[in-house]
Amino acid sequence: MSTLKKNKRIKRAAQLELYGDLKPAHGIRKCERGKAKYLGGNGRKTTGITKRTFRKNLKSVRVLEEGAVVRRRVPVRLIRSGIIVKPLAQDPFALPEAN
């Protein structure tokens, strides 16, 4: 195994630990007709089943990672929960402090 592959795997593992798996999950969508029995009908009947994907709600943001600012696509739930640390926005016209 080359060192390049090993380093790539280590980086990927660190990213997975921080942001989780960003791949979409797979499931099905059911189409039904009829009225439910508890509502006085004859029961629901499935008329079609199609495959679908549940995509993560990703947002492209600037993130502070190991002291460097990088752009990443991260789930919105991590931004809302405060796990993602955004860099502080600096005023472009502010003068530096003179000591």
C-alpha positions in Angstrom: 0.0 0.0 0.0 1.4 3.4 -1.0 1.7 6.2 1.5 -0.6 8.4 -0.7 -3.5 5.9 -0.4 -2.9 5.6 3.3 -2.9 9.4 3.8 -6.0 9.7 1.7 -7.8 7.1 3.8 -6.7 8.9 7.0 -8.1 12.2 5.7 -11.4 10.5 4.6 -11.7 8.9 8.1 -11.3 12.2 9.8 -13.9 13.8 7.5 -16.3 11.0 8.2 -15.8 11.5 11.9 -16.5 15.2 11.7 -19.4 15.3 9.2 -20.7 11.8 9.0 -21.5 10.0 5.8 -22.9 12.4 3.2 -24.1 9.7 0.8 -27.8 9.6 0.1 -29.9 6.8 1.7 -32.1 4.6 -0.5 -35.8 3.7 0.1 -39.1 3.2 -1.6 -42.2 5.3 -2.3 -45.5 3.6 -2.3 -48.6 4.7 -4.2 -51.9 3.6 -2.6 -55.6 3.9 -3.3 -58.7 3.3 -1.3 -60.0 4.3 2.1 -58.5 3.0 5.3 -60.6 0.4 7.2 -60.8 2.4 10.4 -62.4 5.2 8.3 -65.1 2.8 7.0 -63.3 1.7 3.8 -62.3 -1.6 2.4 -58.6 -1.1 3.1 -55.7 0.5 1.4 -54.3 -1.2 -1.8 -50.8 -0.6 -3.1 -50.8 0.3 -6.8 -47.1 1.1 -7.3 -43.7 0.9 -5.6 -40.8 3.0 -6.9 -37.2 3.4 -5.7 -36.1 6.7 -4.4 -33.2 8.4 -2.6 -33.2 10.4 0.6 -30.6 13.1 0.0 -28.9 15.0 2.8 -29.6 18.7 3.2 -26.1 19.9 2.3 -24.9 23.5 2.3 -21.6 24.8 1.0 -19.9 26.8 3.8 -16.5 28.0 4.9 -15.3 25.9 7.8 -12.5 26.2 10.3 -10.6 22.9 10.1 -7.3 22.4 12.0 -6.6 26.1 12.0 -7.2 26.5 8.2 -10.3 27.9 6.5 -11.7 25.4 3.9 -14.9 25.2 1.9 -16.9 22.1 2.6 -20.4 20.8 1.8 -21.8 20.0 5.2 -25.3 18.9 6.5 -27.5 21.8 7.7 -28.3 19.9 10.9 -24.6 20.1 12.0 -24.6 23.9 11.3 -27.8 24.3 13.4 -26.5 22.2 16.3 -23.3 24.2 16.5 -20.9 21.3 15.7 -19.6 23.2 12.6 -17.3 26.0 13.6 -17.4 28.9 11.1 -14.5 31.4 10.8 -15.1 34.8 12.2 -15.9 37.5 9.6 -13.5 40.4 9.8 -14.4 43.9 8.8 -12.4 44.6 5.6 -12.1 48.4 6.3 -11.1 48.1 10.0 -7.7 49.6 10.8 -5.2 47.4 12.7 -4.8 48.2 16.4 -1.8 50.3 17.1 0.1 49.5 20.4 
